Amino acid sequence: MSSIPPRSLAAVLFVPEEGDYFQCRLCFLRRKQARGTGYTNLVEHLHRCHATTYVDEFRSIQGREGSLDAFVKADEFARTVFSWLDWIIMENRELSMCEKPKTRKYTHLAPLSVNTLKKHMFGLEDVVRGIVKQRLSGQKLGFAVDAWTEDGNHFIAIIAITSTDKYLLAFSTLTDESDMSSDAIIELFDYVLDVYGIEVATQLCFYVCDHASVNVAIAKKTCIPMIGCASHRMNLAIQALMKAYDDLLEKVKRLMAKLNTIKNRHHLREADALMPVFRNLTRSSSTFAMIDRYFSIYAKLDRVDDELADFIPTPRENVRLKELYEDLKNLESVSKKLQTSSVSLLDVRMLFDHIMKHYPTTKAQLAATPTLVKFPDFENGIVKLLAGKPRSLTRGERLAVAKLLQSDGATALDEPEPPATKKRSFAEAALADERAAPEQVDLRWVSPTSNNVERLFSRAGIIYSRLRRSLNPMTLETVLFLQYNRKLWDASAVAQAVENNRKKRRL
């Protein structure tokens, strides 16, 4: 709850209209509030629709002294641009949607050309970059970095991770795509640092990325510690564990291919069975999904096709598959735990120790050895601080985490224990071991994975579909930037972008 009086919120964030109606300046919705009866409806709208932003917007509008406020109140065009941008960007629509006859026929929004939409979209990008720059000012942060190749274009994504939030900074191609060396990527980093005014010496504390040699080279050349993505290491460990079952997995894969024919898919539907699932060698979770699907349809295979007999694993092979299935079920719970937003480096260390205890063959991928952990002092220092053992830090570990500890956002951890009556998964059992002391530095925001970037690539794949391959990479970056940083812009930010573009025309 905000400490700002409801009367002040109503006066700053709402525009009185005729009768008992007020218009919200953040989304232009009209709310009814009988005059002289308080501000309950108006404040309730802010809590429901703008819970995370209305306090900042209140202070921002107050600081502008009304120069933009009068414009926001009156400009109908800014409302139209905001509505089109919100619809098209957040629903992954093509930019030309605003010009399509059917769209114009069935929407009440005022018509807008695609060129006008793009002009104000790029203007909004500049406004949001300014907001991100302001929010990153003086904050300790890290870069989550990864690369994505699609349709011959190679994109580098950079997400800033702070103790309070995450922001997409760049989704850019390299200037010279024939040169993908560490120096070329460092040049992109320098550009991003300049755009957002980030000081390397005092603010940038770490990178989190996969274990590619180019990433290690970047970390060493820039003297910024690198955290190897825990999900990447987990995937390598599962792949190594499955090596002994390659023959069985290949047999199940051939069975799935046989079941995937039109004739057999029809028989599966008649038997009320699920459709086949295939293994993706680069995704360990897909192997678990394939085996899980195999056991779910195994009892109905005799009703599909007699010719499948040569493809179905024998009872002895099924015993081995069942063993692998149970192991993968345990490891899948760990993989999913690593994808949660609350997982920390200490959690990762506890999870990996638990796995190595039960599956010793995974030590080559999960042990905290120098061959796998490229900056052991940094990671070990964070783990010890999260575990409440600052006195056990070595000199090297203290130096490695010194920049990070200058942050003002350190607080004490007090994480409640899970209910004892609830049945724990394999991953939860690992994290139920001895937890950290109650008084410690809160470094849980230091991400042990680059899964946020992977999710961004999934978004990019939806937008950059086969029907939209003509989309300029710079336009794609703008769309993704505004979509990822959606909570940073609203109608007033669009109004500011429109006003900035108008000023440029006058010059």
ABEGO torsion letter per residue (X at the ends): XBABBAAAAAAAABBBBBEABBBBAAAGBBBBBBBGAEAAAAAAAAAAAAAAAAAAAAAAAAAAGGAAAAAAAABAAAAAAAAAAAAAAAAGBBAAAAABAAAAAABABBBBBAAAAAAAAAAAAAAAAAAAAAAABGBBBBBBBBBBBBGGBBBBBBBBBBAABBBBABBBBBABAABABAAAAAAAAAAAAAAAGBBAAAABABBBBBABAAAAAAAAAAGBBBBBBAAAAAAAAAAAAAAAAAAAAAAAAAAAAAAABAAAAAAAAAAGBBBBBBBBAABAAAAAAAAAAAAAAAAAAAAABAAAAAABBBAAAAAAAAAAAAAAAAAAAAAAAAABAABBAAAAAAAAAAAAAABAAAAAAABBBAAABABAAAAAAAAAAAAGBAAABBAAAAAAAAAAAABAABBBBBBBBBBAABBBBAAAAAAABBBBBABBBBAAABBABAAAAAAAAAAAAAABBAAAAABBAAAAAAAAAAAAAAAABBAAAAAAAAAAAAAAAAX
